[in-house]
Amino acid sequence: MSEPSDPAVGLRRIVTTTNAAGRSEILIDGPPAEDHGVASLHEIWTDTLAGPIAPGDAGDQGKGRVQLTPPSGGVKIRWFIVRPRPEAVPAEQFAGFVKAAFADIGAADHQPDTTRHPAMHLTHSLDAIILIRGRVKLLLDEDETIVEPGNVVVQRATNHAWVVEGDEPALFVAVLIDRSG
């Protein structure tokens, strides 16, 4: 069996801006700001939503340290990839790896109950999660469902995990809106 292709290949961000003459143009056209690799999160854009968009703002809001959640009162847009659990990795070792990955993205305290799956976590955001490629099972504390490409999950600050069904990694787009305040 051949190795699955890398779902991050070909990811492209197109970000617009307004130039000094008041005309719209492309600010960024390319891959994610950085290949963070951390927990397979690929940041597209983060914004505090404080005030109106500043015309001509040339900063790349996809750069910087990866955090699971958006800034307070803000929004985060990202791609994320979930890979199948390696069969050769013992369950305890896998759970340790997952725990370390959540700590690395500032989310060690976002795993209140992992008894159902080591990747169970929650945020205090309203999330629109769109599956682009692959097939996954959405696990909740009391429910589960299969999610297929084109399906959208509106995640409302609930404990959850994504588990790949099959051998191919799953590629998602997520828009996270902070609702902690």
DAUR-V741353 format. One record per residue. N is the residue number from 1. RES is the residue in three letters. BURIAL is + if it has 9 or more other C-alpha atoms within 8 Angstrom, else -. Layout:
N_RES_BURIAL / N_RES_BURIAL
//
This chain:
1_MET_- / 2_SER_- / 3_GLU_- / 4_PRO_- / 5_SER_- / 6_ASP_- / 7_PRO_+ / 8_ALA_- / 9_VAL_- / 10_GLY_- / 11_LEU_- / 12_ARG_- / 13_ARG_+ / 14_ILE_+ / 15_VAL_- / 16_THR_+ / 17_THR_+ / 18_THR_+ / 19_ASN_+ / 20_ALA_- / 21_ALA_- / 22_GLY_- / 23_ARG_- / 24_SER_- / 25_GLU_- / 26_ILE_+ / 27_LEU_+ / 28_ILE_+ / 29_ASP_+ / 30_GLY_- / 31_PRO_+ / 32_PRO_+ / 33_ALA_+ / 34_GLU_+ / 35_ASP_- / 36_HIS_- / 37_GLY_- / 38_VAL_+ / 39_ALA_- / 40_SER_+ / 41_LEU_+ / 42_HIS_+ / 43_GLU_+ / 44_ILE_+ / 45_TRP_+ / 46_THR_+ / 47_ASP_+ / 48_THR_+ / 49_LEU_- / 50_ALA_- / 51_GLY_- / 52_PRO_- / 53_ILE_- / 54_ALA_- / 55_PRO_- / 56_GLY_- / 57_ASP_- / 58_ALA_- / 59_GLY_- / 60_ASP_- / 61_GLN_+ / 62_GLY_+ / 63_LYS_- / 64_GLY_- / 65_ARG_- / 66_VAL_+ / 67_GLN_- / 68_LEU_+ / 69_THR_+ / 70_PRO_+ / 71_PRO_+ / 72_SER_+ / 73_GLY_+ / 74_GLY_+ / 75_VAL_+ / 76_LYS_+ / 77_ILE_+ / 78_ARG_+ / 79_TRP_+ / 80_PHE_+ / 81_ILE_+ / 82_VAL_+ / 83_ARG_- / 84_PRO_+ / 85_ARG_- / 86_PRO_- / 87_GLU_- / 88_ALA_- / 89_VAL_- / 90_PRO_- / 91_ALA_- / 92_GLU_- / 93_GLN_- / 94_PHE_+ / 95_ALA_+ / 96_GLY_- / 97_PHE_- / 98_VAL_+ / 99_LYS_+ / 100_ALA_+ / 101_ALA_+ / 102_PHE_+ / 103_ALA_+ / 104_ASP_+ / 105_ILE_+ / 106_GLY_- / 107_ALA_+ / 108_ALA_+ / 109_ASP_- / 110_HIS_+ / 111_GLN_+ / 112_PRO_- / 113_ASP_- / 114_THR_+ / 115_THR_- / 116_ARG_- / 117_HIS_- / 118_PRO_+ / 119_ALA_+ / 120_MET_+ / 121_HIS_+ / 122_LEU_+ / 123_THR_+ / 124_HIS_+ / 125_SER_+ / 126_LEU_+ / 127_ASP_+ / 128_ALA_+ / 129_ILE_+ / 130_ILE_+ / 131_LEU_+ / 132_ILE_+ / 133_ARG_+ / 134_GLY_+ / 135_ARG_+ / 136_VAL_+ / 137_LYS_+ / 138_LEU_+ / 139_LEU_+ / 140_LEU_+ / 141_ASP_- / 142_GLU_- / 143_ASP_- / 144_GLU_- / 145_THR_- / 146_ILE_- / 147_VAL_+ / 148_GLU_+ / 149_PRO_+ / 150_GLY_- / 151_ASN_- / 152_VAL_- / 153_VAL_- / 154_VAL_- / 155_GLN_+ / 156_ARG_- / 157_ALA_+ / 158_THR_+ / 159_ASN_+ / 160_HIS_+ / 161_ALA_+ / 162_TRP_+ / 163_VAL_+ / 164_VAL_+ / 165_GLU_+ / 166_GLY_- / 167_ASP_- / 168_GLU_+ / 169_PRO_+ / 170_ALA_+ / 171_LEU_+ / 172_PHE_+ / 173_VAL_+ / 174_ALA_+ / 175_VAL_+ / 176_LEU_+ / 177_ILE_+ / 178_ASP_+ / 179_ARG_+ / 180_SER_- / 181_GLY_-
//
